[in-house]
């Protein structure tokens, strides 16, 4: 990308693989720097490239976190994991047995 050129929100959205509304949200929140001309947002190509690089680095962190469906973080809390798979009634009973001492 050449530095200095301005791109539209729609072009930025394609470059970032995001919706135009998401790009506008980044601009409103100050996460992405842009210029308003005649009520429309424009972003410098070099700023967009740096923002895209930053987003890819952040995504790398998120890729290292296992999805909830793999690590099942709430199973022990709600009693489904230890109490009978997907049968909620059995899970609820296992939860009650586990925390019976609280009564």
C-alpha positions in Angstrom: 0.0 0.0 0.0 1.2 3.5 -0.8 1.4 5.9 2.1 -0.7 9.1 1.9 -3.6 7.9 -0.3 -7.0 8.1 1.3 -9.4 5.1 1.1 -13.1 5.0 1.8 -14.7 3.1 4.7 -15.9 0.5 2.2 -12.4 -0.1 0.9 -11.1 -0.3 4.4 -13.7 -2.8 5.3 -12.7 -5.1 2.5 -9.0 -4.7 3.4 -9.7 -5.6 7.1 -12.3 -8.3 6.3 -14.8 -6.4 8.5 -18.1 -4.7 7.7 -18.3 -1.0 6.9 -20.2 -0.4 10.1 -17.4 -2.1 12.1 -14.8 0.2 10.5 -17.0 3.2 11.3 -17.1 2.0 14.9 -13.3 1.7 15.0 -13.2 5.3 13.8 -15.7 6.6 16.3 -14.0 4.8 19.2 -10.6 6.2 18.1 -9.1 2.8 17.5 -8.6 3.7 13.9 -7.6 7.2 12.8 -9.4 8.8 9.9 -10.5 12.1 8.4 -14.0 13.3 7.8 -14.5 15.1 4.5 -18.0 16.2 3.7 -19.5 13.9 6.3 -17.7 10.8 5.0 -14.8 9.0 6.7 -11.5 8.5 4.9 -8.5 6.6 6.1 -4.8 7.0 5.0 -3.6 3.8 3.5 -0.5 3.7 5.7 -2.6 4.0 8.8 -5.0 1.3 7.6 -2.0 -1.0 6.9 -0.6 -0.5 10.4 -4.1 -1.0 11.9 -4.5 -4.2 9.9 -1.1 -5.5 11.1 -2.1 -4.7 14.7 -5.4 -6.6 14.3 -3.6 -9.7 12.9 -1.2 -9.7 15.9 -4.2 -9.4 18.3 -5.9 -12.3 16.4 -2.8 -14.4 16.9 -3.3 -14.2 20.6 -7.0 -15.2 20.3 -6.0 -18.1 18.1 -4.1 -19.6 21.0 -7.1 -19.7 23.2 -9.1 -22.9 22.8 -12.8 -22.5 21.8 -15.3 -23.0 24.7 -16.6 -26.1 22.9 -13.2 -27.7 23.4 -12.4 -26.7 26.9 -16.0 -26.6 28.3 -15.3 -23.9 30.9 -18.7 -23.9 32.6 -19.4 -27.7 32.7 -18.1 -28.1 36.3 -19.9 -24.9 37.4 -23.3 -25.9 36.2 -22.9 -29.6 36.9 -23.4 -30.9 33.4 -19.9 -32.2 32.9 -19.8 -34.4 36.1 -23.5 -35.0 36.3 -24.6 -36.8 33.2 -23.5 -35.2 29.9 -26.2 -33.2 28.3 -29.0 -34.3 30.6 -29.7 -31.1 32.5 -31.8 -32.8 35.2 -29.0 -35.1 36.1 -26.5 -32.2 35.9 -28.7 -30.1 38.2 -28.8 -33.0 40.8 -25.0 -33.4 40.6 -24.7 -29.7 41.2 -26.9 -29.9 44.3 -25.0 -32.9 45.7 -21.7 -31.0 45.2 -22.9 -27.9 47.0 -25.2 -29.6 49.6 -22.8 -28.4 52.4 -23.9 -24.8 51.7 -27.4 -25.4 53.1 
